[in-house]
Amino acid sequence: MPYPYTVMLVDAVELPSVIRVRAEARCAAALERALGGPEAVVSALTAYTAANDSPPENLDADTMAMAARWYRVAEQARQEGLRNLSVPQEAHFDIRLQRGATSSNTS
């Protein structure tokens, strides 16, 4: 099975590829360390996406809590990924689920 999500550093075109790939790997590692692995990243990103796409009254407490956690963890992972790099202020990580990746959390 392919990896369930991708991390891409965007708006940092001046970085050499090897540096960009290392930054992406640091960001992914920080996400997984904070959330508990690749499947937990999928669950948290799924919750965050649902929270952004749905009115609050349509979300359960667990989804809202996980979405809030994603927001905090993603910011920490961004900082870790960009550590010691000189990049434009608009540089950021685009984190996407791979096609067919779904949260294994069915609650």
PERA-V284045 format. One record per backbone hydrogen bond with DSSP energy under -0.5 kcal/mol. NH is the residue of the N-H (numbers start at 1). CO is the residue of the C=O. Records with the same first field share a line. If there is no record, write none. Layout:
# PERA-V284045
NH = CO ; CO
This chain:
# PERA-V284045
6 = 96
8 = 94
10 = 8 ; 92
15 = 12
19 = 16
20 = 16
21 = 17
22 = 18
23 = 19
24 = 20
25 = 21
26 = 22
27 = 23
28 = 24
29 = 25
30 = 26
31 = 27
32 = 28
33 = 29
34 = 30
35 = 31
36 = 32
37 = 32
41 = 37
42 = 38
43 = 39
44 = 40
45 = 41
46 = 42
47 = 43
48 = 44
49 = 45
50 = 46
51 = 47
52 = 48
53 = 49
54 = 50
58 = 55
59 = 56
64 = 60
65 = 61
66 = 62
67 = 63
68 = 64
69 = 65
70 = 66
71 = 67
72 = 68
73 = 69
74 = 70
75 = 71
76 = 72
77 = 73
78 = 74
79 = 75
80 = 76
81 = 77
82 = 78
83 = 79 ; 80
85 = 82
87 = 85
91 = 88
92 = 10
94 = 8
95 = 93
96 = 6 ; 94
98 = 4
101 = 98
106 = 104
